[in-house]
Amino acid sequence: MPKMKSNRGAAKSFKLTAGGKVKRHKAFKSHILTSKSRKRKRSLRHSVVASKADTRRIKIMIQ
């Protein structure tokens, strides 16, 4: 039986914290930024912890 391959796209998009939570970046920060407010763009810079519902699936994809 061969080794399982990790999903390379997911592995580049998500990181695991020391406590086992999944860290992700926010969406909507790539283009058409002129129509978005300064405050909105500033809040999109920061990374957040992924929701509990998605965490199990993401962990399987990145390992």
N, CA, C and O atoms as a GROMACS GRO file, in nm:
protein
  252
    1MET      N    1   0.084  -0.118   0.000
    1MET     CA    2   0.000   0.000   0.000
    1MET      C    3   0.089   0.126   0.000
    1MET      O    4   0.172   0.141   0.090
    2PRO      N    5   0.074   0.214  -0.098
    2PRO     CA    6   0.160   0.333  -0.102
    2PRO      C    7   0.120   0.435   0.006
    2PRO      O    8   0.011   0.431   0.063
    3LYS      N    9   0.212   0.525   0.030
    3LYS     CA   10   0.186   0.632   0.127
    3LYS      C   11   0.078   0.725   0.075
    3LYS      O   12   0.064   0.742  -0.046
    4MET      N   13   0.001   0.784   0.166
    4MET     CA   14  -0.099   0.884   0.128
    4MET      C   15  -0.028   1.015   0.094
    4MET      O   16   0.067   1.054   0.160
    5LYS      N   17  -0.075   1.080  -0.010
    5LYS     CA   18  -0.018   1.209  -0.048
    5LYS      C   19  -0.100   1.320   0.013
    5LYS      O   20  -0.223   1.313   0.017
    6SER      N   21  -0.033   1.423   0.061
    6SER     CA   22  -0.105   1.539   0.113
    6SER      C   23  -0.151   1.624  -0.004
    6SER      O   24  -0.088   1.625  -0.110
    7ASN      N   25  -0.259   1.695   0.014
    7ASN     CA   26  -0.308   1.789  -0.086
    7ASN      C   27  -0.216   1.910  -0.084
    7ASN      O   28  -0.216   1.986   0.013
    8ARG      N   29  -0.137   1.930  -0.190
    8ARG     CA   30  -0.034   2.034  -0.188
    8ARG      C   31  -0.092   2.174  -0.181
    8ARG      O   32  -0.034   2.262  -0.118
    9GLY      N   33  -0.207   2.196  -0.244
    9GLY     CA   34  -0.273   2.326  -0.236
    9GLY      C   35  -0.315   2.358  -0.094
    9GLY      O   36  -0.298   2.470  -0.047
   10ALA      N   37  -0.371   2.259  -0.026
   10ALA     CA   38  -0.414   2.277   0.112
   10ALA      C   39  -0.294   2.294   0.205
   10ALA      O   40  -0.299   2.374   0.299
   11ALA      N   41  -0.187   2.220   0.179
   11ALA     CA   42  -0.068   2.228   0.263
   11ALA      C   43  -0.005   2.367   0.258
   11ALA      O   44   0.056   2.411   0.355
   12LYS      N   45  -0.019   2.435   0.144
   12LYS     CA   46   0.035   2.570   0.131
   12LYS      C   47  -0.059   2.675   0.188
   12LYS      O   48  -0.016   2.786   0.221
   13SER      N   49  -0.187   2.643   0.200
   13SER     CA   50  -0.286   2.740   0.244
   13SER      C   51  -0.310   2.740   0.394
   13SER      O   52  -0.347   2.843   0.451
   14PHE      N   53  -0.289   2.626   0.459
   14PHE     CA   54  -0.320   2.612   0.602
   14PHE      C   55  -0.197   2.572   0.680
   14PHE      O   56  -0.110   2.502   0.629
   15LYS      N   57  -0.189   2.618   0.805
   15LYS     CA   58  -0.082   2.581   0.896
   15LYS      C   59  -0.143   2.534   1.026
   15LYS      O   60  -0.249   2.581   1.067
   16LEU      N   61  -0.075   2.439   1.092
   16LEU     CA   62  -0.122   2.391   1.222
   16LEU      C   63  -0.054   2.472   1.333
   16LEU      O   64   0.065   2.500   1.326
   17THR      N   65  -0.132   2.508   1.434
   17THR     CA   66  -0.075   2.575   1.550
   17THR      C   67  -0.021   2.469   1.645
   17THR      O   68  -0.042   2.350   1.624
   18ALA      N   69   0.049   2.512   1.749
   18ALA     CA   70   0.106   2.419   1.845
   18ALA      C   71  -0.003   2.341   1.918
   18ALA      O   72   0.019   2.227   1.960
   19GLY      N   73  -0.119   2.402   1.934
   19GLY     CA   74  -0.231   2.337   2.003
   19GLY      C   75  -0.314   2.248   1.914
   19GLY      O   76  -0.412   2.189   1.959
   20GLY      N   77  -0.277   2.238   1.785
   20GLY     CA   78  -0.349   2.150   1.694
   20GLY      C   79  -0.462   2.217   1.618
   20GLY      O   80  -0.535   2.150   1.545
   21LYS      N   81  -0.477   2.347   1.635
   21LYS     CA   82  -0.579   2.419   1.559
   21LYS      C   83  -0.526   2.452   1.420
   21LYS      O   84  -0.406   2.446   1.395
   22VAL      N   85  -0.618   2.484   1.329
   22VAL     CA   86  -0.579   2.513   1.192
   22VAL      C   87  -0.588   2.663   1.167
   22VAL      O   88  -0.692   2.725   1.190
   23LYS      N   89  -0.477   2.720   1.119
   23LYS     CA   90  -0.472   2.863   1.090
   23LYS      C   91  -0.491   2.885   0.941
   23LYS      O   92  -0.437   2.810   0.860
   24ARG      N   93  -0.567   2.987   0.904
   24ARG     CA   94  -0.591   3.016   0.762
   24ARG      C   95  -0.589   3.166   0.740
   24ARG      O   96  -0.600   3.244   0.834
   25HIS      N   97  -0.574   3.204   0.614
   25HIS     CA   98  -0.582   3.345   0.577
   25HIS      C   99  -0.722   3.378   0.531
   25HIS      O  100  -0.796   3.290   0.485
   26LYS      N  101  -0.760   3.503   0.543
   26LYS     CA  102  -0.893   3.546   0.500
   26LYS      C  103  -0.898   3.563   0.348
   26LYS      O  104  -0.796   3.592   0.285
   27ALA      N  105  -1.016   3.546   0.293
   27ALA     CA  106  -1.036   3.559   0.149
   27ALA      C  107  -1.066   3.705   0.112
   27ALA      O  108  -1.076   3.791   0.201
   28PHE      N  109  -1.078   3.734  -0.016
   28PHE     CA  110  -1.117   3.864  -0.071
   28PHE      C  111  -1.010   3.972  -0.056
   28PHE      O  112  -1.043   4.090  -0.044
   29LYS      N  113  -0.883   3.934  -0.057
   29LYS     CA  114  -0.776   4.032  -0.044
   29LYS      C  115  -0.686   4.034  -0.167
   29LYS      O  116  -0.581   4.097  -0.164
   30SER      N  117  -0.726   3.967  -0.277
   30SER     CA  118  -0.634   3.953  -0.389
   30SER      C  119  -0.648   4.059  -0.497
   30SER      O  120  -0.546   4.104  -0.551
   31HIS      N  121  -0.769   4.102  -0.530
   31HIS     CA  122  -0.785   4.202  -0.637
   31HIS      C  123  -0.913   4.281  -0.616
   31HIS      O  124  -0.992   4.252  -0.526
   32ILE      N  125  -0.933   4.382  -0.700
   32ILE     CA  126  -1.045   4.478  -0.690
   32ILE      C  127  -1.046   4.541  -0.550
   32ILE      O  128  -1.148   4.544  -0.482
   33LEU      N  129  -0.929   4.591  -0.511
   33LEU     CA  130  -0.915   4.646  -0.376
   33LEU      C  131  -0.957   4.792  -0.368
   33LEU      O  132  -0.975   4.844  -0.258
   34THR      N  133  -0.973   4.859  -0.482
   34THR     CA  134  -1.010   5.000  -0.479
   34THR      C  135  -1.151   5.021  -0.428
   34THR      O  136  -1.182   5.126  -0.371
   35SER      N  137  -1.238   4.923  -0.447
   35SER     CA  138  -1.377   4.938  -0.403
   35SER      C  139  -1.397   4.897  -0.257
   35SER      O  140  -1.507   4.912  -0.203
   36LYS      N  141  -1.292   4.845  -0.194
   36LYS     CA  142  -1.303   4.802  -0.054
   36LYS      C  143  -1.245   4.910   0.037
   36LYS      O  144  -1.147   4.976   0.003
   37SER      N  145  -1.307   4.925   0.152
   37SER     CA  146  -1.265   5.031   0.244
   37SER      C  147  -1.130   4.998   0.307
   37SER      O  148  -1.088   4.882   0.310
   38ARG      N  149  -1.064   5.101   0.356
   38ARG     CA  150  -0.934   5.086   0.420
   38ARG      C  151  -0.945   4.995   0.543
   38ARG      O  152  -0.859   4.911   0.568
   39LYS      N  153  -1.052   5.014   0.617
   39LYS     CA  154  -1.074   4.934   0.738
   39LYS      C  155  -1.094   4.786   0.704
   39LYS      O  156  -1.042   4.698   0.773
   40ARG      N  157  -1.168   4.760   0.597
   40ARG     CA  158  -1.195   4.622   0.555
   40ARG      C  159  -1.066   4.552   0.510
   40ARG      O  160  -1.042   4.437   0.545
   41LYS      N  161  -0.985   4.623   0.431
   41LYS     CA  162  -0.860   4.566   0.383
   41LYS      C  163  -0.763   4.540   0.498
   41LYS      O  164  -0.690   4.442   0.497
   42ARG      N  165  -0.763   4.628   0.596
   42ARG     CA  166  -0.677   4.614   0.712
   42ARG      C  167  -0.714   4.489   0.793
   42ARG      O  168  -0.627   4.418   0.842
   43SER      N  169  -0.844   4.464   0.806
   43SER     CA  170  -0.888   4.347   0.882
   43SER      C  171  -0.865   4.217   0.807
   43SER      O  172  -0.858   4.111   0.868
   44LEU      N  173  -0.852   4.225   0.674
   44LEU     CA  174  -0.828   4.105   0.595
   44LEU      C  175  -0.682   4.059   0.600
   44LEU      O  176  -0.650   3.948   0.557
   45ARG      N  177  -0.592   4.143   0.652
   45ARG     CA  178  -0.451   4.107   0.660
   45ARG      C  179  -0.425   3.992   0.757
   45ARG      O  180  -0.338   3.908   0.733
   46HIS      N  181  -0.500   3.990   0.865
   46HIS     CA  182  -0.470   3.899   0.975
   46HIS      C  183  -0.522   3.758   0.948
   46HIS      O  184  -0.625   3.739   0.884
   47SER      N  185  -0.447   3.660   0.997
   47SER     CA  186  -0.492   3.521   0.983
   47SER      C  187  -0.584   3.487   1.099
   47SER      O  188  -0.580   3.550   1.205
   48VAL      N  189  -0.668   3.387   1.078
   48VAL     CA  190  -0.765   3.345   1.178
   48VAL      C  191  -0.761   3.194   1.192
   48VAL      O  192  -0.701   3.124   1.110
   49VAL      N  193  -0.824   3.143   1.297
   49VAL     CA  194  -0.834   3.000   1.319
   49VAL      C  195  -0.955   2.949   1.242
   49VAL      O  196  -1.063   3.009   1.248
   50ALA      N  197  -0.938   2.839   1.169
   50ALA     CA  198  -1.047   2.781   1.090
   50ALA      C  199  -1.157   2.730   1.183
   50ALA      O  200  -1.132   2.697   1.299
   51SER      N  201  -1.278   2.723   1.131
   51SER     CA  202  -1.392   2.680   1.212
   51SER      C  203  -1.376   2.533   1.250
   51SER      O  204  -1.307   2.456   1.183
   52LYS      N  205  -1.441   2.496   1.358
   52LYS     CA  206  -1.432   2.360   1.410
   52LYS      C  207  -1.488   2.259   1.310
   52LYS      O  208  -1.440   2.146   1.302
   53ALA      N  209  -1.589   2.300   1.234
   53ALA     CA  210  -1.651   2.211   1.136
   53ALA      C  211  -1.555   2.173   1.023
   53ALA      O  212  -1.563   2.062   0.971
   54ASP      N  213  -1.466   2.263   0.986
   54ASP     CA  214  -1.373   2.238   0.876
   54ASP      C  215  -1.240   2.178   0.920
   54ASP      O  216  -1.167   2.122   0.838
   55THR      N  217  -1.209   2.187   1.048
   55THR     CA  218  -1.077   2.150   1.098
   55THR      C  219  -1.041   2.005   1.068
   55THR      O  220  -0.929   1.977   1.025
   56ARG      N  221  -1.132   1.912   1.091
   56ARG     CA  222  -1.102   1.770   1.072
   56ARG      C  223  -1.068   1.740   0.926
   56ARG      O  224  -0.973   1.667   0.897
   57ARG      N  225  -1.146   1.796   0.834
   57ARG     CA  226  -1.125   1.773   0.692
   57ARG      C  227  -0.992   1.833   0.646
   57ARG      O  228  -0.920   1.772   0.566
   58ILE      N  229  -0.960   1.953   0.694
   58ILE     CA  230  -0.835   2.020   0.656
   58ILE      C  231  -0.716   1.940   0.706
   58ILE      O  232  -0.617   1.924   0.634
   59LYS      N  233  -0.722   1.888   0.830
   59LYS     CA  234  -0.611   1.811   0.886
   59LYS      C  235  -0.582   1.687   0.803
   59LYS      O  236  -0.466   1.650   0.784
   60ILE      N  237  -0.688   1.622   0.754
   60ILE     CA  238  -0.669   1.504   0.669
   60ILE      C  239  -0.601   1.544   0.538
   60ILE      O  240  -0.516   1.470   0.488
   61MET      N  241  -0.638   1.659   0.483
   61MET     CA  242  -0.582   1.704   0.356
   61MET      C  243  -0.434   1.743   0.367
   61MET      O  244  -0.357   1.722   0.273
   62ILE      N  245  -0.394   1.800   0.480
   62ILE     CA  246  -0.257   1.850   0.489
   62ILE      C  247  -0.158   1.748   0.546
   62ILE      O  248  -0.038   1.774   0.548
   63GLN      N  249  -0.205   1.633   0.590
   63GLN     CA  250  -0.113   1.532   0.645
   63GLN      C  251  -0.104   1.411   0.559
   63GLN      O  252  -0.030   1.318   0.592
   0.00000   0.00000   0.00000
